[in-house]
Amino acid sequence: MAGLNFHCGTFTVWPLIRVAESAVVRRIGYNARCQVLEVEFSSRASYRYQAVPAPIVATFVRAASKGRYFNRQIRNRYTYRRA
């Protein structure tokens, strides 16, 4: 999305955590200071979501179905851009 400001000092979400049990989500990373969530999908496309609270990310990481949680609680709720 053009015009978004994702700059937060030296931006890093590494390390991305590999999500072995998901068919949709491959890896998840989070920068708590900036509240930026990075999601790498099985297609290898990565997106960064802005202003995602830490409790949402924690629940996402623990969710039994990462794809379902992402679609219900993150997708289209937070400003994003391709990483």
VEXMIFI-284078 format. One line per field, with one value per residue (C-alpha): residue in one letter; residue number from 1; z, y, x. Coordinates in steps of 0.25 Angstrom, whole numbers, padded with zeros to 4 digits, always signed. Example, Ala and Ser with C-alpha at 12.3 -4.5 7.8 and 13.67 -1.06 7.14 Angstrom:
BEGIN
residuo	(a | s) .
num	(1 | 2) .
up	(+0031 | +0029) .
north	(-0018 | -0004) .
east	(+0049 | +0055) .
This chain:
BEGIN
residuo	(m | a | g | l | n | f | h | c | g | t | f | t | v | w | p | l | i | r | v | a | e | s | a | v | v | r | r | i | g | y | n | a | r | c | q | v | l | e | v | e | f | s | s | r | a | s | y | r | y | q | a | v | p | a | p | i | v | a | t | f | v | r | a | a | s | k | g | r | y | f | n | r | q | i | r | n | r | y | t | y | r | r | a) .
num	(1 | 2 | 3 | 4 | 5 | 6 | 7 | 8 | 9 | 10 | 11 | 12 | 13 | 14 | 15 | 16 | 17 | 18 | 19 | 20 | 21 | 22 | 23 | 24 | 25 | 26 | 27 | 28 | 29 | 30 | 31 | 32 | 33 | 34 | 35 | 36 | 37 | 38 | 39 | 40 | 41 | 42 | 43 | 44 | 45 | 46 | 47 | 48 | 49 | 50 | 51 | 52 | 53 | 54 | 55 | 56 | 57 | 58 | 59 | 60 | 61 | 62 | 63 | 64 | 65 | 66 | 67 | 68 | 69 | 70 | 71 | 72 | 73 | 74 | 75 | 76 | 77 | 78 | 79 | 80 | 81 | 82 | 83) .
up	(+0000 | -0005 | +0005 | +0018 | +0028 | +0033 | +0038 | +0053 | +0055 | +0051 | +0047 | +0049 | +0052 | +0052 | +0055 | +0047 | +0054 | +0045 | +0046 | +0043 | +0046 | +0036 | +0022 | +0020 | +0029 | +0027 | +0037 | +0047 | +0052 | +0061 | +0065 | +0079 | +0080 | +0066 | +0067 | +0053 | +0050 | +0038 | +0032 | +0021 | +0015 | +0008 | -0005 | +0000 | -0001 | +0012 | +0017 | +0029 | +0037 | +0045 | +0059 | +0063 | +0078 | +0085 | +0090 | +0076 | +0072 | +0084 | +0081 | +0066 | +0069 | +0079 | +0070 | +0065 | +0051 | +0048 | +0034 | +0041 | +0052 | +0042 | +0033 | +0045 | +0054 | +0045 | +0030 | +0026 | +0040 | +0040 | +0030 | +0022 | +0011 | +0004 | +0011) .
north	(+0000 | +0013 | +0024 | +0016 | +0019 | +0007 | +0013 | +0011 | +0013 | +0001 | -0008 | -0023 | -0034 | -0045 | -0056 | -0061 | -0073 | -0085 | -0090 | -0105 | -0109 | -0098 | -0100 | -0085 | -0078 | -0082 | -0072 | -0061 | -0050 | -0038 | -0025 | -0022 | -0008 | -0004 | -0013 | -0019 | -0033 | -0040 | -0052 | -0061 | -0069 | -0083 | -0076 | -0069 | -0055 | -0047 | -0036 | -0026 | -0022 | -0009 | -0006 | -0021 | -0022 | -0032 | -0040 | -0042 | -0048 | -0057 | -0063 | -0064 | -0072 | -0081 | -0083 | -0097 | -0092 | -0081 | -0078 | -0077 | -0068 | -0059 | -0058 | -0055 | -0046 | -0040 | -0040 | -0027 | -0021 | -0015 | -0006 | -0015 | -0015 | -0025 | -0028) .
east	(+0000 | +0006 | +0009 | +0009 | +0020 | +0026 | +0039 | +0042 | +0057 | +0065 | +0054 | +0055 | +0046 | +0056 | +0056 | +0044 | +0038 | +0036 | +0022 | +0023 | +0008 | +0002 | -0002 | -0004 | +0006 | +0021 | +0027 | +0024 | +0032 | +0029 | +0035 | +0029 | +0034 | +0029 | +0017 | +0019 | +0016 | +0022 | +0016 | +0022 | +0012 | +0014 | +0014 | +0027 | +0020 | +0023 | +0014 | +0016 | +0004 | +0005 | +0000 | -0003 | -0003 | +0006 | -0006 | -0012 | +0002 | +0003 | -0010 | -0007 | +0006 | -0002 | -0014 | -0017 | -0021 | -0012 | -0019 | -0032 | -0027 | -0020 | -0033 | -0042 | -0033 | -0022 | -0026 | -0032 | -0032 | -0018 | -0011 | +0000 | +0010 | +0018 | +0031) .
